[in-house]
Amino acid sequence: MSKAEAIEALVKALGKENVTTEHEELVCYSFDATADMPSQMPDVVVTPTSTKDVVEILKIASQYKMPVYPRGSGTNLCGDTIPLRGGIILRMQKMNKIIEVDADNLVAVVQPGVVINELNIAVAPFGLIYPPDPGTVATATMGGSVSECSGGLRGLKYGVTKNYVMGLEVVMIDGTVAKFGGKTVKNVTAYDMVKLFTGAEGTLGVITEITVKLIPAPETKKSMLAHFEKLEDAGNTVTEIVRSKVIPATMEIMDQVTIRTVENFAKVGLPTDCEALLLIEVDGIPEVVEREAATVVNVVKKNKGKIKVAKDDKERDNLWAARRAALPALAQMKPTTVLEDATVPRSKLTEMLVALQKIAKKYNLHIGTFGHAGDGNLHPTILTDERDTEEMKRVHQAVDEIFKVALELGGTISGEHGIGMAKAKYLPMEFGEQGVEIMRKVKGALDPENLLNPGKMMG
């Protein structure tokens, strides 16, 4: 059975308008947002518009033994949507309906192609929000976010994607459709299959419908900018704020490299003579927000920091525009941006920040660090040029050491970016060979011929 026969079967099942083999189109799906990853051309790009379409596609893929790569917007940062072994790109962006907003039960039901920001716009009239807030919220799709279990700026207080996924409809490689979970707050029936498929990166099944938890939007917010002469003082401040029983909605950090780069890029008035700054936002009912903001100010001053409280929405928006400009600002410095995702317990944040400075010096690399300080999730960003083979060797050595240090501090190799191709080799470091083997058995049971996103995570 040939690829040509498989493509012919796909055209027959979905119509020519939803199947493309044009070279120019295939090139667009040969890579994703991940730097320093090999590109690979798919054989065909297929665009389903319903669960029924996905069933037909997977039946054909199974029959003709063609790999399948589910793909949303391709904004992931672990090489997860690169069609490493050719085959079928399953482009989910036309499955983009918000099926239901159920305000009585505080849930929404969506298809995987819905953009996260569009969901929040849809639920806003009900006074609700969907809290997960990845940096690509304006372009990332719900299916991709659930598959990667993405995090974001609000992870400290509100958690990550897995904390909001209540139900899933999943199509297995043989075309079987399964539904797990639902709208009930309490559901402890049998295995937690919703959690299994959340973060599985398309390696176990294709998600076609998602039920998510919503929460009431906070009544008010207060944003603050704190800056410190010493990096250690910023790290200690993060720990002490939480120790003071204040859980900010967001607590972000930038080191000096990032601060200067962002200010040069965005001209938002950041202090460039400090070693680190924190962007902090508390939210909730007005009287609690005022009390928590006062506590934050006191903690910052106690740790030798200077702090400014945004006086209105315009100042608040400027502060967060600066944070969201961190990656694009750093990216314009060098041709290649290697954005990593090392996470440690919050109490070890200062040690990790100091270690990153030492690693940059040891390997003679330009590293800017920013990230979600409140939950220990840092993004050391190595600015390099992949054409410089000697420097790239040092980059890879530095990345290895970053994850080694994170694990030694009791952390993890991924707080929100996923595993994909980029971090698969580090899995035994975190789980041991026995732990990885157990995961491989799960993969083998659900996808015995390794057709779903092969070459990622479990290989």
Number of C-alpha atoms within 10 A of each C-alpha: 8 10 15 11 12 21 23 14 17 25 17 11 15 19 13 12 9 16 23 18 13 11 12 9 14 18 13 11 21 19 22 22 16 22 17 16 16 14 15 16 21 26 22 24 22 26 22 21 20 15 20 14 17 26 22 18 27 28 18 21 25 19 13 16 18 22 24 32 27 26 30 25 21 21 21 23 24 28 27 34 31 31 29 22 18 18 23 28 26 22 22 27 21 16 21 20 17 19 13 13 19 15 15 7 12 20 25 23 22 24 27 28 25 23 26 24 18 17 20 16 13 15 23 14 9 15 13 19 20 24 26 23 22 22 17 17 18 12 17 23 28 31 32 30 32 26 27 26 25 27 26 24 26 22 27 22 18 21 19 24 27 22 16 19 23 23 22 27 22 24 22 20 29 18 22 12 18 12 16 18 21 20 18 12 12 9 11 8 9 6 9 12 14 20 19 12 24 24 22 22 29 26 28 24 29 33 29 24 26 26 23 23 23 22 16 16 16 15 11 14 17 22 25 22 25 22 28 26 16 17 21 17 20 28 28 19 24 26 21 17 21 16 10 12 10 18 19 25 23 23 27 25 28 27 26 22 17 27 28 21 22 26 18 14 17 16 12 14 12 18 17 19 12 17 21 27 30 29 22 24 25 25 22 18 12 14 9 14 20 17 12 23 22 12 15 27 19 14 19 24 15 13 17 15 23 15 19 12 17 17 11 10 12 9 15 18 12 16 20 17 14 20 22 15 18 23 20 14 20 25 19 13 14 13 12 19 22 21 24 22 22 26 28 27 18 20 18 18 26 22 17 24 19 13 16 21 18 12 18 19 12 11 15 13 18 17 25 25 25 26 24 24 30 31 25 26 29 27 23 25 21 23 21 20 16 19 10 9 10 9 16 17 12 16 24 14 13 20 18 14 15 22 24 18 21 23 17 12 17 12 22 23 25 20 23 23 26 27 24 27 23 20 19 17 14 17 17 13 14 17 14 11 12 10 12 16 14 12 15 14 13 14 20 14 12 16 20 13 15 21 23 28 31 24 18 24 24 23 14
